[in-house]
Amino acid sequence: MTGINKVDVLIVGGGPAGLSAAIKLQQLLNAKGRPERVAVIDKAEKAGQHILSGLVFEPEALTELIPDWKERKDPFVTKALGSEVQIDDTLFLTKSRAIKLPAWIVPPYLRHRGDLALSGAEMVRWLVTEAESLGVRVYTGFAAVEVLYGESGVRGVRLGDKGRDREGHPQVNFVPGEAIEAKVTIFAEGSLGQLAEDVVQKMGLDRGRIHQIQSLGVKEVLKLPADNAFGPNHVVHTFGFPLPDVFGGGTLYSLDKSTVAVALVLALDWKYADLSPQQELQVFKSHPYVAKMLEGGEVIAYGAKTLPEGGYFALPQPYTGGALVVGDAAGFTDVRKLKGWHNAMRSGMLAGQAVAEAIEQDDFSAGALKRYGELLEAGPVIADLKRGRNYRQMFTKGRTVYLGAPLSLVQRFVPGRIKTEPDYLGTKRVLLERDYRGGYDRLSDVALSGTIHREEEPSHIAIADPDGCAACLRDYGVHPCEYFCPADVYRFEDGELVLNPSNCVHCQTCRHKCPHQVIQWRVPEGGGGPKYKIM
């Protein structure tokens, strides 16, 4: 990439939504013999390295995108077809017991038999191969840091500089950030995508919407003995222990006969100033049932990411002149199902269809791209979210699972919308005071994420107002960022903050949960961050 690059369609983000948009669009262009150029850029060094998901996947979305995928003779397809969920358990955990809910009690949207238990990183690498085979150009290691605007709306993005030292001075390998112009830019950055946020705010696309709220998922992958108790084709969802007063729960997904993904998802509006999500995962693993399932296992991978949970009433208008927003960047996670990939892929496919029509008309205005919104409204993505439009809100305001769970069953009958507030406002001067001895510490887990940033690059994390850190200690008795960061980026020594940005796994929990909103997180130099392989 040299000079000002111009493509017809630019997709920012190489996850399920962005790649589905690229594949669908290129399929339609190829069918009509059109020459338009479609490009995907992603900040990870290699495809899939910044991808983390559960992932229990509804395969119908993939069949819609690639109808013959099951007939493909390749390792990913073979593994995927062998991962179909056959044992699907939902458990309520007390401190010492695991109570299995009978199937008739579990709502249909929480049943997963027939779905596929996959690695999101592996699936993305496979989708990249499919996209490139169609003619899509996929560029990794390129971080977009700024949206470019013109008279009629979005006209592209600017990439970040490469090769600056810690003070920001150019080094001998300095490469200035370039501009990439496009007729349409599709923002598919995932949860808390900053460029998508910029477009939504500048273009007023969130007028009348409630505040988007988030959860944080922390996940380990374990290698188990051959004679393990968990077994293949098995998924478990839990609620209750270790934090019944925080919305979320635990999961165990078998990836094959001897590999299991264990995760804990916690809503970021938790009240505890000293809650450590990574350490809560260790507490979850200590439960007698979970410990038995994982007995003899060795942690081989770790990661963390946020996911949007505001639902239907938090969705922005997903189109404007020259731009569309897809996937988690728009907030399409279905929190009732604890799933987002099927909606991310479907939103990407509909974006691809809308852009193909815009190309035919040679019209990329908001009026033409409104077609994307119409396709969403007519399809299953919006229908799913409407059914759970107030689901997550039943668990806000400190409601425990004992109150929120029954309320969630009747939430769709609540008239109107229930407003939400920023998650950081949930933090109170309340300490969990958990004894976190045992299990993996944060630094041991971070080492298994493969996270690395160039040692000499400028820090992508800054504190806008150091007085805010002193205010946290005064208001909460602790520095919450020391605890809530799942990668141990923030430490205080003798009262002074010591940043470790090289540990960062790019979940962006910090800028969302910081009680005084003084943490500034910017997209770092392309190629840095986690190196997920099987997350």
N, C-alpha and C positions, 0 to 999 in steps of 0.2 A: 504494500500500500504506500504509494508515494503521491505527493501533491493532493489536490482536492479530488477525492474519488466520487464518482457518480454511479449509482446503481438505480435500477427501477424500483426495487422493493428491498428495504433493509429491515432485518429482524434483529433486535437487540436481546440476546439471551438464548442460549442453546439448550433449554430444558424441554420438557414434553410439550408445552404450549407453543413455544417458538418453532420447534422442529415440525410439529404437526401442521402449523401454518405454512411453513416452507414446503413441506411434502405435498400438501393438498394444492397449494397454489401452483407448484411446478407441474404436478399431474395435469391440472387444467390447462396450463400454458402449453405443455407438450402436446396435449390432445388437439390443440388448435394450431400447432406449429408456430407459435409466437416466439419471438427472440428475446423477450424481456429478461433482464438479469436479476436473480434473487440471491441475496447474500445474508448469511447469519454470522454475527459476531458474538463471541463469548469471552469473558474475562479469565476463565480457567486456562491453565497451561495446555491441558488436553481435554478432549470431550469427556463429559461426565464427572470430572473431578470436583465440581462444586454441587453435585446433585446428591441430595439426601431425602429419602422418603420412607414411609412405613415398611414396605409398600404392599398392601393387599389391593389388587387391581381388578377392576371390572373389564374383562377383555373385549366386550362388545365395542368399546371405543376404538381399540386397535383394529378390529375387524372392519369398522366403518372406514378407517383410513387406508388400510392395506388388506383388502379382502382375502388375498391368498396367503397371508402370513403363516398360517398353520401348515401350509404345504412346503414352506422353505426348509431346506436341509442345511441347517447351520447350528452351532452349539447353543446360541441364545434361545432359539425356538425350541430345541429339544429340552433344554432346561426349563423353559417357561411352561411347556405342556406337561412336564412332570411335576409341576409345583401346585397343581390344582388343590384347593382347600377341601379336605375331606372330613376333618375333625375341627369343629368350630365351637369353642367354649367361651362363655361369658361368666366371669366370677366376681362375686363380691368378697373383698378381702377385709377381715378384721385383723387385729394385730397378730393373731396366731392361727386363724382358720381361713380356709378358702371355700366359700359356699357357691356351688354351681347353680346358676339359674336354669330352670327348665326351659326347653325351647319355646313353649307356649307363652312364657312371660316376655321373652326377648322380642322387641319390635322388629318387623320385617327389615327395616332399613339398617339394623345392626347385625343382620345375618350375612355370613360371608362364604358359605359353602358354594363351591363352583368358581369362586374368584381365584386369582393367581397370586402367590406370594413371591415377589420378585425383588431384585436389587434395582433401585432406580438408576444408579450409575451405569450398570450393565445395559439396561434397556435404552438409555440415552445414547450410549455408544453404538448400539445396533441401529437406532433411528438415524444417527448421523450417516452411517453407511448407506442406508436407504435414500436419504436426501441427496447425498453426493452422487449416487448412481443415476438419479433423475436429472442432475445438472445443477443442483444448488451448490453454491460455494460457501463452505463453512470455514471461518477463521477463528482459531482459538488464540488466547493470549492477548486479546485486544479489549481493553476496558473503556467503555464509553462513559464520559464524565459530565457531559453538558448537552442539553438539547438546543438545537439551532432552530430559530423561528424566522418566518418570513411574513409577508403581508397576509397570506391566506392561511397561515397556521404553521405546523411543524414542517421543516424542510430537511431534517437530518440530525446528526449528532457529531460531537467532537470527541475524539479519543484522548485519553490521558497521555501526558508526556512519559517517556521512558529514559532512564539513565541520569536522573538527578541524584545528588547526594543528600545526606540527612538534612542539611540546611537549605536544600532546594536549588543548589547551584548545579549547572550542567556539568556532567563528567565527559570523558573522551568518547563514551559510547552513547551520548545523548541523542535521542530521537524525539523531536517535537510532536505533540499530538496533532493529528490530522483531522480534517473535516471530511465527513462522508455525507453526501447529499443524496436524497432519494425522493421519488414521487410520493411514496408512502413509507412510513416507519412504523413497524409493529413492535410495541414494547412488551417484552416477555421476560422481564428480569426476575420474576418470582416475588416471593413475599418481601415487603418493604422495599421494592424497587424504587430507587431515588429518582430516576429519570421519569418514570411513570407518575410518581408523586408530583414532580415539577409540572408536567403537562396537565394533570388534574387540577392543580392549584392555579396555574397561570390562566388556564382556559375556563375556569369555573365549572368544572365537570362534576363537582360534588355538592352542588347547591341542593339543599333540601334533604341531604343524606345524613344518616347518623354517623358517629365516629367509628372508624374501623378499629377493631380490637384484635389482639393476637394471643396465641399460645406459643410456648417454646417446647420443642421436642428434643430430648437428649437420648442418644442411641448408641449402643454397643453391639458388635457382632461377636459371637463366641463360637469357638470350635469345641465341640463336645466329643466325649468318648464314643466309640462305635456302638456301645451298648447303652446309650443314654435313655433316660426316662421319657424324654419329650417326643421323639420320633418324627417322621416326615409328614408332610401334608397337614400340619396341625397349626392352628392359630388360636391364641388366647387373648381376650380383652378383659381387663380388670378395672374395677373402681373401688373406692374406699381407701384402704391403706395404700401409701403412707400418709396421705393428706386428704381426708374426707371433706375438709372445708375449702379445698381448692379445686376448681373445675379441671377435669382431666382424667388421666388414668394410665395404666400400664398395658404393654403389649408384649407378646412373645410370638414370633413368626418363624416357623421352620423354613429355611432357604434350601436345605437338602437334608439328607439323613443325619448329618452330623454338624450342621451349621444352623444356629438360631440367632435371630435379631431380637434384642430385648430393648425396650424403649419406655420412657416415661414422658408424658405430655402434660404440661401444667399451664393453665391460663395465667397470663402475665399481669393480671390485676390482683395477684396475691398480696396479702396484707403484711406478711412477715418481712422485716427489714434485713434479716440474716438468713434467708432461705437460699440454699445452694442447689440448683437443679441437678448438677452432675452428682453431687453427693446424695441427693434424694434418690437418684437412680440406684446408688449403692444400697441405700436403705430398702428400696423396693426389692432388690435382689436378695436381701437378707430374710425376706419373708419365708417361712418354712416351705410353703408350696413352691415358690419360685426357686428357692435354693435347691430343692430336690430336683426340679426340672433341669437346672443348670449345673448340677453336681459334676465336678471334674472338668468343667469348661475353662477354656483360656480365651481371654479377650484378645481379638485380633484386629479390631477396628473401632473407631469412635468418631462421633460427630454431633452437631447440633444445628437446628434451624428453627425459624419461626414459621407460623402459618396463620393466615387471616381467618377470623371466625365471626366477623360482624354479620355475615349473611346478606340476605336480599336487600335489606334497607340500608346497608352500608355500601352497596355497589355504586360506583360513579358512572356517569355516562361514558361508555367505553370507546367513544369515537369523537374525533374532531377533525378539522381540516388537516390532511396530510398524515394522520396518525390513528392507530388503533391500540387498545390495551387488552391483553389476553392473560389467561391463567391466574395464578396467585397475585400477580401485579394488579389485577382488577378486583381480586377478592372472591374468586369462584369456588373456593373450598366448600364442600358440603359437610358442615360440622356435625350434622346428625349421623352421617355415615362414617365419620372419621376418615374421609377420603377426599382427595382433590385431583388426582391424576386424570380420571375419566372426564371431569369437567374441564380441566386444563387442555386436554387434547381436543375435546369437542369445540371449545371456544377457539382454539387455534385453527381447526378445520373450517369453522364458519368465517373466521377472519380471512383465511385463504380464499374462500369462495367469494366473499364480498370484494376483496381486492381484485380478483380476476374479473369481476363484473365492472369494477371501476376502470380497469385497464381497457376493457372493450369500449367503454364510453369515453375514455380519455378525460375522466373527471375525478379528481381526488379531493374535492371539497367535502366539508362536513355533510352537506346535503346528499352527496353520492355515497359517502362512507356510512351514512345512517343505516344503510342496508345491513351492516353487521349487527347493529342493535335490533333490527327487525328479525333477523335470523335467530338471534339469541332468544328473543321473546317467544318465538314460535317453536322453539326446540326444548329438549329435556334439561338443559343447563338451568335456565330460569325457572322451569317448572319444579325442579328439585329444590332450588333455593326458596321458592315461594312456600313450599310445603313446610319448610323449617324456618320461616322468616323471623320468628321470635325465639327460636330454640335456645341459642346461646345466652340470650338475655335473661332466661329463667335462672341462670346460675350466677348472675352478677349481684352486686350489692351485698356480698358476703353470704349468699344463700348456700348452705351445705348441700351435698349430694342427696341428703334425706328429704330436703324440701324441693330442691331443683329438679330432681328426677321425675317425681309425679307431676310437677308443673309443666315439665317439657312435653308431657304427653298430651296436654291440652293447649299448648302455646299457639297452635294455628288458629284457634278460635278467639284469641285475644284481638279485639278490634284495634286497628291502627298499629303504629310502631312504638316500640319501647326504646327510648334513647339510651345511648351508652356514653361513657366518659373515657378520656385517655387512661390507659392502663396504669401509668405511673402514679395517678392520683389514688390508686388503691393501696399504695404503700403507707403503713401506719407505724407509729412508735410501738410496735409489737414484735417481740423476739421469739423465735421458735426455740432457740437455745438447744438445738439438737446435738447430741454427741455423735460426731461424724467419723469416729474411728472405725476402720474396717473398710474392705473393698479397695477399689482403685482410687488414688487421688487424682486431682484434676490434671496435674502435669504428666502423670503416667498415661492418662487417657489422651491428652492432647498430642503426645508423641505418636500415638497410634492413628491420629487423623492425617498424618503426613504433612501437616501445615508448615509452610515455609514462605517467607518473604525475603526478598533480597536485602541483605544486611545493611547496605548503604542507602537504601531508598528512604525518602521522607516518610515520617510517620503518617499513617492515614487516620489516626485518632488524635484528637486534640481536646483540650478543656477550654471552653469559651470564657468561663469566669471561674477562676480558682476559688473564689469566695463561696461558690456553690458547694464545693467539697467540705468546707468548714461548716456550712449550713446543714449538710446531711448529718454530720456527726452531732451537731447540736440538736437537730430535730428528731433523729432516730436512734442516737446512742451508738451507732455503728456507721460505717461507710457501706451502703447497700451494694455498690458496684463490686466490692471485694467478694461478694457472695453470689450475686445473680449472674455474673459472667461465667459461662460454662467452659471458658478456655483460660482462666486465670490471667487475664490481661491486666487487671487493676489490682495493685497492692499498695499498702501504705506502710512505710517504714519511718519510725520516729515522727509520725504525723504528716510525712510528705508522700505524695502520690508518686509511685514508680510505675510507669507504663511499660507493658511488654507487648507491643503491637505485633511482633513476630508470631505470637501465639494465636492470633485471631483466626477464628474459623468462619468469619463473615456472616454470622447469624443476625447481627445488628440489634441484639437484645439491648445493648447498652444505650443506644440513642432513644430507644422506645421506653425503657424502664427507668432511666435516670430520674430520680424524684425532682431535681431542680432543672432538668433539661439543659445541662451545660456540656454534655458529651457530644462532640461533633465527630461523626463517622463518615468518611468519604471513601469512595471506591478507590482502592489502592492500585498501584501499577499492575498492568496486565500480567498474568502468569503466576501471581502470588496467591496464597491462601491454602485451603485444604487440598489434599490429593486423594479424594475418596475413590475407592475401587469397587467396593461391594455394598456401599451404603444405600 
